[in-house]
């Protein structure tokens, strides 16, 4: 019976089997992620992310040649060194799509993995290698959150002070307006009273003058 065509055909291991990429340091940090290249672990914001072995190997390959073009054949040789893939594109695409899902990346708007049409892939994010694990981004995020909270609290206090100052100024202005109105009323009242007194004095003087003239005639 003939064997149907399959995507994967196993071969015996050979001396040409690919070796894992060599790195100068154990840890690789990029974006919100940190990869333990020796322990084959990936963390996001300080929390471990579940990654399949082949998918992590694909990440290792891309990180080892960050900024360069990694062809589909390069991926095949690294991930399946002793296996002939009848459908190379399907297997490589599946692996890269799973890696994108883990990283929350998008082929339309890539942040980490860019597809190079008809050639392969390129890791486009900035990568920092270190021999010691870095501070988990979650703590950094917590610090940023605390700073933001403090800034918000400061803004709230400043706003309250501003409102209190504004109310105080408004109160003073209102009190000044009332005092000015009272002073104006008193002034007008005094002027009216003085005018009334002056008119009364004129009338009295006129009456006295008339009485004097009448008595003198």
LOKOL-281183 format. One record per residue: residue number from 1; x, y, z of N, C-alpha, C in turn; residue in three letters. Coordinates in steps of 0.05 Angstrom, whole numbers. Example, Ala and Ser with C-alpha at 12.3 -4.5 7.8 and 13.67 -1.06 7.14 Angstrom:
<marzas>
(marza 1, (264, -114, 156), (246, -90, 156), (264, -66, 156), ALA)
(marza 2, (257, -45, 142), (273, -21, 143), (258, 1, 157), SER)
</marzas>
This chain:
<marzas>
(marza 1, (17, -24, 0), (0, 0, 0), (18, 25, 0), UNK)
(marza 2, (11, 44, -17), (27, 68, -19), (22, 86, 5), UNK)
(marza 3, (43, 100, 13), (41, 118, 35), (31, 145, 26), UNK)
(marza 4, (9, 156, 37), (-1, 182, 28), (19, 204, 34), UNK)
(marza 5, (16, 224, 18), (34, 247, 22), (28, 261, 48), UNK)
(marza 6, (47, 265, 65), (43, 278, 91), (61, 303, 93), UNK)
(marza 7, (54, 320, 112), (69, 345, 116), (96, 339, 127), UNK)
(marza 8, (98, 318, 143), (124, 313, 157), (133, 285, 151), UNK)
(marza 9, (158, 282, 144), (171, 256, 140), (195, 255, 157), UNK)
(marza 10, (196, 236, 175), (219, 234, 194), (243, 222, 182), UNK)
(marza 11, (267, 231, 189), (292, 220, 181), (309, 214, 205), UNK)
(marza 12, (328, 198, 202), (347, 192, 224), (363, 217, 229), UNK)
(marza 13, (371, 221, 255), (388, 244, 262), (413, 243, 246), UNK)
(marza 14, (423, 266, 239), (448, 268, 223), (467, 287, 237), UNK)
(marza 15, (492, 286, 228), (512, 302, 241), (508, 332, 234), UNK)
(marza 16, (491, 337, 214), (486, 365, 206), (463, 378, 222), UNK)
(marza 17, (453, 363, 243), (431, 374, 259), (438, 402, 269), UNK)
(marza 18, (418, 420, 268), (423, 447, 277), (427, 448, 307), UNK)
(marza 19, (444, 466, 315), (448, 471, 344), (433, 496, 352), UNK)
(marza 20, (426, 498, 378), (412, 522, 387), (429, 547, 381), UNK)
(marza 21, (416, 570, 376), (431, 594, 372), (448, 601, 396), UNK)
(marza 22, (471, 613, 390), (489, 621, 412), (483, 650, 420), UNK)
(marza 23, (482, 654, 446), (477, 681, 456), (500, 689, 476), UNK)
(marza 24, (506, 714, 476), (527, 724, 494), (517, 726, 523), UNK)
(marza 25, (490, 726, 527), (479, 728, 553), (454, 710, 555), UNK)
(marza 26, (446, 705, 579), (424, 686, 583), (397, 698, 579), UNK)
(marza 27, (393, 724, 586), (367, 736, 585), (365, 756, 562), UNK)
(marza 28, (342, 757, 550), (336, 776, 529), (311, 791, 536), UNK)
(marza 29, (312, 817, 537), (289, 834, 544), (280, 850, 520), UNK)
(marza 30, (254, 850, 516), (243, 866, 494), (214, 873, 501), UNK)
(marza 31, (207, 898, 498), (180, 907, 505), (173, 899, 534), UNK)
(marza 32, (151, 886, 537), (142, 877, 564), (151, 849, 570), UNK)
(marza 33, (168, 838, 554), (176, 810, 556), (205, 806, 564), UNK)
(marza 34, (210, 783, 577), (238, 775, 583), (239, 745, 578), UNK)
(marza 35, (259, 738, 561), (262, 709, 554), (287, 698, 568), UNK)
(marza 36, (283, 676, 582), (305, 661, 593), (314, 642, 571), UNK)
(marza 37, (335, 648, 557), (344, 633, 533), (355, 606, 540), UNK)
(marza 38, (365, 602, 564), (375, 576, 573), (353, 560, 585), UNK)
(marza 39, (337, 572, 602), (315, 558, 615), (291, 555, 597), UNK)
(marza 40, (291, 568, 574), (269, 567, 555), (243, 575, 568), UNK)
(marza 41, (244, 598, 581), (220, 609, 594), (216, 637, 584), UNK)
(marza 42, (191, 644, 582), (183, 671, 574), (165, 684, 595), UNK)
(marza 43, (172, 708, 602), (156, 723, 622), (145, 749, 610), UNK)
(marza 44, (121, 755, 617), (109, 780, 609), (100, 795, 635), UNK)
(marza 45, (111, 819, 638), (105, 835, 662), (111, 819, 687), UNK)
(marza 46, (132, 803, 687), (140, 788, 710), (125, 762, 714), UNK)
(marza 47, (106, 756, 697), (91, 732, 699), (98, 712, 677), UNK)
(marza 48, (102, 687, 684), (110, 667, 664), (88, 662, 644), UNK)
(marza 49, (96, 660, 618), (77, 656, 597), (82, 627, 586), UNK)
(marza 50, (60, 613, 581), (63, 585, 571), (69, 586, 541), UNK)
(marza 51, (91, 574, 533), (100, 574, 505), (108, 546, 498), UNK)
(marza 52, (99, 537, 475), (107, 510, 464), (136, 511, 457), UNK)
(marza 53, (148, 487, 459), (177, 485, 454), (185, 496, 427), UNK)
(marza 54, (171, 487, 406), (179, 496, 379), (175, 526, 376), UNK)
(marza 55, (154, 536, 388), (149, 565, 386), (171, 581, 400), UNK)
(marza 56, (180, 571, 423), (202, 585, 437), (228, 583, 421), UNK)
(marza 57, (232, 560, 408), (256, 557, 391), (255, 577, 368), UNK)
(marza 58, (231, 582, 357), (228, 602, 336), (235, 629, 347), UNK)
(marza 59, (226, 635, 372), (233, 661, 384), (263, 663, 388), UNK)
(marza 60, (276, 642, 397), (305, 643, 400), (319, 649, 374), UNK)
(marza 61, (310, 637, 353), (322, 641, 327), (320, 670, 318), UNK)
(marza 62, (296, 682, 322), (291, 709, 314), (308, 728, 331), UNK)
(marza 63, (309, 722, 357), (325, 740, 375), (354, 739, 369), UNK)
(marza 64, (364, 715, 361), (392, 713, 355), (400, 729, 330), UNK)
(marza 65, (381, 735, 314), (386, 750, 290), (368, 774, 288), UNK)
(marza 66, (363, 787, 311), (345, 810, 312), (354, 832, 292), UNK)
(marza 67, (335, 842, 277), (340, 862, 257), (348, 851, 230), UNK)
(marza 68, (353, 825, 229), (360, 812, 204), (336, 796, 193), UNK)
(marza 69, (339, 788, 168), (318, 772, 156), (324, 742, 161), UNK)
(marza 70, (305, 728, 172), (307, 700, 177), (288, 686, 157), UNK)
(marza 71, (300, 671, 139), (284, 658, 118), (268, 635, 129), UNK)
(marza 72, (248, 626, 113), (232, 603, 121), (249, 578, 122), UNK)
(marza 73, (269, 576, 105), (287, 553, 105), (304, 554, 131), UNK)
(marza 74, (312, 578, 139), (327, 580, 164), (311, 569, 187), UNK)
(marza 75, (285, 576, 188), (267, 567, 209), (265, 536, 208), UNK)
(marza 76, (262, 525, 184), (260, 496, 181), (285, 482, 191), UNK)
(marza 77, (308, 492, 183), (333, 479, 192), (337, 481, 222), UNK)
(marza 78, (327, 502, 234), (331, 505, 263), (311, 489, 279), UNK)
(marza 79, (286, 489, 270), (265, 476, 285), (261, 447, 278), UNK)
(marza 80, (266, 440, 253), (263, 412, 244), (287, 404, 228), UNK)
(marza 81, (310, 403, 241), (335, 397, 226), (336, 370, 213), UNK)
(marza 82, (323, 350, 224), (324, 323, 213), (297, 314, 201), UNK)
(marza 83, (281, 334, 194), (254, 328, 184), (250, 342, 157), UNK)
(marza 84, (240, 328, 138), (232, 340, 112), (203, 349, 114), UNK)
(marza 85, (199, 375, 109), (172, 385, 110), (161, 388, 82), UNK)
(marza 86, (141, 371, 76), (129, 373, 49), (114, 400, 46), UNK)
(marza 87, (104, 410, 68), (89, 435, 67), (104, 455, 86), UNK)
(marza 88, (126, 465, 76), (143, 482, 93), (128, 507, 102), UNK)
(marza 89, (115, 521, 83), (102, 546, 90), (81, 543, 112), UNK)
(marza 90, (65, 521, 110), (44, 517, 129), (55, 514, 157), UNK)
(marza 91, (76, 497, 160), (88, 492, 186), (101, 517, 198), UNK)
(marza 92, (116, 532, 181), (129, 556, 190), (109, 577, 197), UNK)
(marza 93, (89, 580, 180), (68, 600, 186), (53, 595, 212), UNK)
(marza 94, (47, 569, 217), (33, 562, 241), (50, 569, 266), UNK)
(marza 95, (76, 562, 264), (94, 568, 287), (96, 598, 292), UNK)
(marza 96, (99, 614, 271), (102, 643, 274), (75, 655, 283), UNK)
(marza 97, (53, 645, 274), (27, 655, 283), (23, 650, 312), UNK)
(marza 98, (31, 626, 322), (29, 620, 350), (47, 638, 367), UNK)
(marza 99, (71, 644, 356), (89, 662, 370), (78, 690, 371), UNK)
(marza 100, (66, 698, 350), (53, 725, 350), (30, 726, 370), UNK)
(marza 101, (15, 704, 372), (-7, 703, 392), (4, 706, 420), UNK)
(marza 102, (26, 692, 426), (39, 693, 452), (48, 722, 458), UNK)
(marza 103, (59, 735, 438), (69, 763, 442), (48, 784, 439), UNK)
(marza 104, (24, 776, 431), (3, 795, 426), (9, 813, 403), UNK)
(marza 105, (22, 802, 383), (31, 817, 360), (11, 813, 336), UNK)
(marza 106, (14, 830, 317), (-4, 829, 293), (13, 831, 268), UNK)
(marza 107, (7, 814, 248), (22, 815, 223), (16, 841, 207), UNK)
(marza 108, (-8, 852, 212), (-15, 877, 198), (-1, 901, 210), UNK)
(marza 109, (1, 902, 237), (15, 924, 251), (35, 912, 270), UNK)
(marza 110, (57, 901, 259), (76, 887, 277), (92, 905, 295), UNK)
(marza 111, (95, 895, 319), (112, 908, 339), (138, 892, 343), UNK)
(marza 112, (135, 866, 341), (158, 848, 346), (167, 833, 320), UNK)
(marza 113, (148, 821, 307), (155, 804, 284), (143, 815, 258), UNK)
(marza 114, (160, 821, 240), (151, 832, 214), (155, 810, 193), UNK)
(marza 115, (134, 807, 177), (136, 787, 154), (149, 801, 131), UNK)
(marza 116, (170, 788, 120), (183, 798, 96), (172, 781, 72), UNK)
(marza 117, (155, 793, 56), (142, 778, 34), (161, 761, 18), UNK)
(marza 118, (154, 736, 14), (168, 716, -3), (196, 710, 7), UNK)
(marza 119, (202, 719, 32), (229, 714, 42), (228, 701, 70), UNK)
(marza 120, (216, 714, 89), (216, 703, 116), (206, 723, 136), UNK)
(marza 121, (221, 726, 158), (212, 743, 180), (236, 759, 191), UNK)
(marza 122, (229, 780, 206), (250, 796, 219), (239, 806, 246), UNK)
(marza 123, (256, 803, 266), (249, 813, 293), (256, 842, 294), UNK)
(marza 124, (237, 860, 295), (241, 888, 292), (242, 904, 318), UNK)
(marza 125, (235, 891, 340), (236, 905, 366), (265, 907, 377), UNK)
(marza 126, (270, 927, 393), (296, 930, 406), (300, 908, 427), UNK)
(marza 127, (322, 895, 427), (328, 873, 445), (352, 880, 462), UNK)
(marza 128, (350, 875, 488), (372, 879, 507), (379, 853, 520), UNK)
(marza 129, (404, 845, 518), (414, 820, 529), (428, 826, 555), UNK)
(marza 130, (424, 807, 574), (437, 811, 601), (442, 784, 613), UNK)
(marza 131, (462, 783, 630), (469, 758, 644), (452, 754, 669), UNK)
(marza 132, (439, 774, 677), (422, 772, 701), (394, 781, 694), UNK)
(marza 133, (374, 769, 707), (346, 777, 701), (341, 806, 709), UNK)
(marza 134, (327, 820, 693), (321, 847, 699), (297, 850, 718), UNK)
(marza 135, (291, 875, 726), (269, 880, 743), (243, 873, 728), UNK)
(marza 136, (226, 857, 739), (201, 850, 724), (186, 875, 717), UNK)
(marza 137, (177, 877, 692), (163, 900, 683), (138, 907, 700), UNK)
(marza 138, (127, 885, 714), (104, 890, 730), (111, 909, 753), UNK)
(marza 139, (135, 906, 765), (143, 924, 786), (148, 952, 775), UNK)
(marza 140, (160, 952, 751), (164, 978, 738), (137, 991, 733), UNK)
(marza 141, (118, 974, 724), (91, 985, 718), (78, 994, 744), UNK)
(marza 142, (83, 979, 766), (73, 987, 792), (84, 1014, 800), UNK)
(marza 143, (110, 1018, 796), (123, 1043, 802), (111, 1066, 786), UNK)
(marza 144, (107, 1060, 760), (95, 1080, 743), (67, 1087, 753), UNK)
(marza 145, (52, 1065, 761), (25, 1070, 771), (25, 1086, 796), UNK)
(marza 146, (44, 1080, 814), (46, 1096, 839), (53, 1125, 832), UNK)
(marza 147, (71, 1129, 814), (78, 1156, 806), (54, 1170, 794), UNK)
(marza 148, (39, 1156, 778), (15, 1167, 766), (-5, 1174, 787), UNK)
(marza 149, (-8, 1155, 807), (-27, 1160, 829), (-19, 1184, 845), UNK)
(marza 150, (8, 1186, 851), (17, 1209, 866), (13, 1235, 851), UNK)
(marza 151, (18, 1234, 824), (14, 1258, 808), (-16, 1265, 808), UNK)
(marza 152, (-33, 1244, 807), (-62, 1250, 808), (-71, 1261, 834), UNK)
(marza 153, (-59, 1250, 856), (-65, 1261, 883), (-56, 1290, 885), UNK)
(marza 154, (-32, 1295, 875), (-22, 1322, 876), (-40, 1341, 860), UNK)
(marza 155, (-49, 1331, 836), (-67, 1347, 820), (-93, 1352, 834), UNK)
(marza 156, (-103, 1332, 849), (-128, 1335, 864), (-125, 1356, 886), UNK)
(marza 157, (-102, 1354, 901), (-97, 1373, 923), (-95, 1401, 911), UNK)
(marza 158, (-80, 1403, 889), (-76, 1429, 876), (-103, 1440, 867), UNK)
(marza 159, (-121, 1423, 857), (-147, 1432, 847), (-164, 1442, 871), UNK)
(marza 160, (-162, 1427, 894), (-177, 1436, 917), (-167, 1462, 927), UNK)
(marza 161, (-140, 1466, 927), (-130, 1492, 935), (-138, 1514, 917), UNK)
(marza 162, (-139, 1507, 891), (-147, 1527, 871), (-176, 1535, 875), UNK)
(marza 163, (-193, 1515, 880), (-221, 1521, 885), (-225, 1537, 910), UNK)
(marza 164, (-211, 1530, 931), (-213, 1545, 956), (-204, 1574, 951), UNK)
(marza 165, (-182, 1577, 937), (-172, 1604, 932), (-192, 1620, 915), UNK)
(marza 166, (-203, 1607, 895), (-223, 1620, 878), (-247, 1628, 894), UNK)
(marza 167, (-256, 1610, 911), (-279, 1617, 928), (-273, 1640, 947), UNK)
(marza 168, (-249, 1640, 958), (-241, 1661, 976), (-240, 1688, 962), UNK)
(marza 169, (-229, 1688, 938), (-228, 1713, 922), (-256, 1722, 915), UNK)
(marza 170, (-273, 1703, 907), (-300, 1710, 900), (-315, 1721, 924), UNK)
(marza 171, (-310, 1709, 948), (-323, 1719, 972), (-314, 1748, 978), UNK)
(marza 172, (-287, 1752, 975), (-277, 1779, 981), (-289, 1799, 961), UNK)
(marza 173, (-290, 1791, 936), (-302, 1809, 916), (-331, 1816, 922), UNK)
(marza 174, (-346, 1795, 929), (-374, 1799, 936), (-377, 1817, 960), UNK)
(marza 175, (-360, 1811, 981), (-361, 1828, 1005), (-354, 1857, 998), UNK)
(marza 176, (-334, 1860, 980), (-327, 1887, 972), (-349, 1901, 957), UNK)
(marza 177, (-363, 1886, 940), (-386, 1898, 926), (-408, 1907, 945), UNK)
(marza 178, (-414, 1889, 965), (-434, 1897, 985), (-426, 1921, 1001), UNK)
(marza 179, (-400, 1921, 1009), (-390, 1944, 1025), (-391, 1970, 1008), UNK)
(marza 180, (-384, 1967, 982), (-385, 1991, 964), (-413, 2000, 961), UNK)
(marza 181, (-432, 1981, 959), (-460, 1989, 956), (-470, 2003, 981), UNK)
(marza 182, (-462, 1993, 1004), (-470, 2006, 1030), (-459, 2034, 1032), UNK)
(marza 183, (-433, 2036, 1025), (-421, 2063, 1026), (-434, 2082, 1007), UNK)
(marza 184, (-441, 2073, 984), (-454, 2090, 964), (-482, 2098, 975), UNK)
(marza 185, (-496, 2079, 987), (-522, 2085, 998), (-520, 2105, 1021), UNK)
(marza 186, (-500, 2102, 1038), (-496, 2121, 1060), (-490, 2149, 1049), UNK)
(marza 187, (-473, 2149, 1028), (-465, 2175, 1017), (-489, 2189, 1005), UNK)
(marza 188, (-504, 2174, 989), (-528, 2186, 977), (-548, 2195, 998), UNK)
(marza 189, (-551, 2178, 1019), (-569, 2186, 1041), (-560, 2211, 1055), UNK)
(marza 190, (-533, 2213, 1060), (-523, 2237, 1073), (-527, 2261, 1055), UNK)
(marza 191, (-522, 2258, 1028), (-526, 2280, 1010), (-555, 2289, 1010), UNK)
(marza 192, (-573, 2269, 1010), (-602, 2276, 1010), (-610, 2290, 1035), UNK)
(marza 193, (-598, 2281, 1057), (-605, 2293, 1083), (-594, 2322, 1084), UNK)
(marza 194, (-569, 2326, 1074), (-558, 2353, 1074), (-574, 2371, 1056), UNK)
(marza 195, (-582, 2360, 1033), (-598, 2376, 1015), (-625, 2384, 1027), UNK)
(marza 196, (-637, 2364, 1041), (-662, 2370, 1054), (-659, 2391, 1076), UNK)
(marza 197, (-636, 2389, 1091), (-631, 2409, 1112), (-627, 2436, 1100), UNK)
(marza 198, (-612, 2437, 1078), (-607, 2463, 1065), (-634, 2475, 1055), UNK)
(marza 199, (-651, 2458, 1043), (-676, 2469, 1033), (-694, 2478, 1056), UNK)
(marza 200, (-693, 2463, 1078), (-709, 2472, 1101), (-699, 2498, 1112), UNK)
(marza 201, (-672, 2501, 1113), (-661, 2527, 1122), (-669, 2550, 1105), UNK)
(marza 202, (-669, 2545, 1078), (-676, 2567, 1059), (-706, 2575, 1063), UNK)
(marza 203, (-723, 2554, 1067), (-751, 2559, 1071), (-755, 2575, 1097), UNK)
(marza 204, (-741, 2567, 1118), (-743, 2581, 1144), (-734, 2610, 1141), UNK)
(marza 205, (-712, 2613, 1127), (-701, 2640, 1123), (-721, 2657, 1107), UNK)
(marza 206, (-733, 2645, 1087), (-752, 2660, 1071), (-776, 2668, 1087), UNK)
(marza 207, (-786, 2650, 1104), (-809, 2656, 1121), (-803, 2678, 1141), UNK)
(marza 208, (-778, 2676, 1152), (-770, 2696, 1172), (-768, 2723, 1159), UNK)
(marza 209, (-758, 2724, 1134), (-755, 2749, 1120), (-782, 2761, 1114), UNK)
(marza 210, (-801, 2744, 1106), (-828, 2754, 1100), (-841, 2765, 1125), UNK)
(marza 211, (-838, 2750, 1147), (-850, 2759, 1172), (-838, 2786, 1181), UNK)
(marza 212, (-811, 2789, 1177), (-798, 2813, 1185), (-808, 2837, 1169), UNK)
(marza 213, (-811, 2832, 1142), (-820, 2853, 1125), (-849, 2861, 1132), UNK)
(marza 214, (-866, 2842, 1139), (-893, 2847, 1146), (-895, 2863, 1172), UNK)
(marza 215, (-878, 2857, 1190), (-879, 2871, 1216), (-867, 2899, 1213), UNK)
(marza 216, (-850, 2903, 1193), (-837, 2929, 1190), (-855, 2948, 1174), UNK)
(marza 217, (-876, 2939, 1161), (-892, 2957, 1144), (-914, 2970, 1161), UNK)
</marzas>
